[in-house]
Amino acid sequence: MKFRGPLAAFLKDRTRFIDLEGALSSGKTTACLWKEWLAAVEWYPGIWSYIGRFGDGDNSDKLIPAWNRVCEFAGLHGAWNPKESSFDFPNGSRVFSFGLKSQDERSRYAKIRGFGGSRIYIDQAEELPPDFMGELVTRLRQPGFPHQMTFSPNPMDENSWLAEAFPEDNSRPDRVLYSISLFDNAHNLPEETISDILQAYPVTHAKHQSAVLGRRGLNVIGKPVYGGTFDRALHVRPLAYNPEAPLEEGIDFGKHHPCIVWRQRTTYGGVQYLGGLMGQSVYLEDFLPVALMYRDRWFPKPVEVRTCCDPAGSHNNSQGVKANGVGVLKAQGFAPRWQEGANRPSVRYAMIERTAGLMRRRTPQGEAFGVSSDASRWLRVTADGREPAPWPFFADGCEAGYVWDVHMVSEGSKQYRKAKKDGWYEHAQNVNEYLELNFGSQPMPLPEPPKERVPVRPVSCWS
């Protein structure tokens, strides 16, 4: 292994907290383990370190074998101490390794509370619950040595706790984020490996940013619901708003992640998704005025606005608002409709099937299913007052973010596939399902031609 560029800089970095996020085959785990070996063997004789993953199984089956390979390549391996779960080196350094997850939730932190050292490395840190970071910090207490904690997750989305702890602008003096791309490690990889990854995640793919460039973005694992059906090259294209056709808007309340999507149907049976907003940690009451502002700006003077929403918002349940969702909508000028059974597994599955059918259809105007390619029409709205940021969350969800759950769900005596609740991409997809259920995708009726006026011959009333 040869470490260059950001990986070489990472090896020299002594910042107290480091987040090394990397693409597929970017070498992030190997680089982190090399750094721990150097710290234990060459830099700080006598230091105590911890390397591990959240689960015991993954720690034993994946991380420890990777650590053994590094030690063998380096030419010095610590002796395994099964009683202490540590690799003990001749210079007095010890590297502990075990899974952090406790079998007893009442003793959630019991396994790490037995450790006190100078260095901590967490591999695949996206698996780590956010409350563990505070507990891990208290374990950095060995005197006489510099302290450092390193995380190496796959690139996370902007809503993750790691994204909050390690901002992309590196604005916190005690923390630093490294984003490692596939190309930063290309010199260590076979050409066919690079080619395979680029073919699987081309520039147009929703996961290219995370899987190839190592930047934060879509990182949902699973089989896409519309895999093999949605084609970004076909379906994402320039679309025009028609003020003479009704504007249909769907709203998903989401707990602090409200979402609204606007669409129109065409006279030839096409459905065009023109834009939308996704809230990030925003209350519905604060989100709706922003939605109204953008609706007026993007779609002025529509002939009619038709609104539908999540039926759960009609109940007195917790949606992060003072009243139920429908009540908040009505108070801000919306006139929503909904269907009570919209969230039933059979109904959701039927709407997914209908949407997939639209993606396969063509009309005289082209593809029946269309998503606006205008990046300024798909925005993420935050609660901190920043200008909404472009993010193609609907197209990304159609392509790779909305995935099937591995478990089936029962309704009556039948089993149905269900989409996974990832806490992010499903909101816009659920909106689409409400739109399809409430308004359908039948062609908009052609406007009736004006009736020809027949001149009437005047009749004299005189004989």
JOZI-V737889 format. One line per field, one symbol per residue. ss: DSSP state (h for helix, s for strand, l for the rest). burial: # if it has 24 or more other C-alpha atoms within 12 Angstrom, else .. A space follows every 10 residues. Layout:
ss = ???
burial = ???
//
This chain:
ss = llllhhhhhh hhllllssss sslllllhhh hhhhhhhhhh hhhllllsss sslllhhhhh hhhhhhhhhh hhhhllllss sllllsssll lllsssllll llllhhhlll lhhhllslss ssslhhhlll lhhhhhhlls lllllllsss sslsllllll hhhhhlllll llllssssss lhhhhhhhll hhhhhhhhhh lllllllhhh hlllllllll lllsllllll lhhhhsslll llllllssss ssllllslss ssssslllll ssssssssss lslhhhhhhh hhhhhhhhll llllsssssl hhhhllllll llllhhhhhh hllllsslll llllhhhhhh hhhhhhhhhh lssllsslss ssllhhhsss ssllllllss llhhhhhhhh hlssssssss sllssssssl lllllhhhhh hhhhhhhhhl llllllllll llllllllll lll
burial = ..#..##..# #.#.###### ########## ########## #..####### #####...#. .###.###.# #.....##.. ....#####. ..######## #.......#. ##..###### ########.. .##..##.## ......#### ########## .##.####.. ....###### ######.... ...#..##.. #...###### ########## ...####.## ##.###..## #...###### ########## ######.### ########## ########.# ##.##..##. ....###### ####....## #..######. ...#.####. .######### ##.####### #.....#### #####.#### ##.....#.. ########## ####...... ......#### ########## ########## #......... .......... ...
//
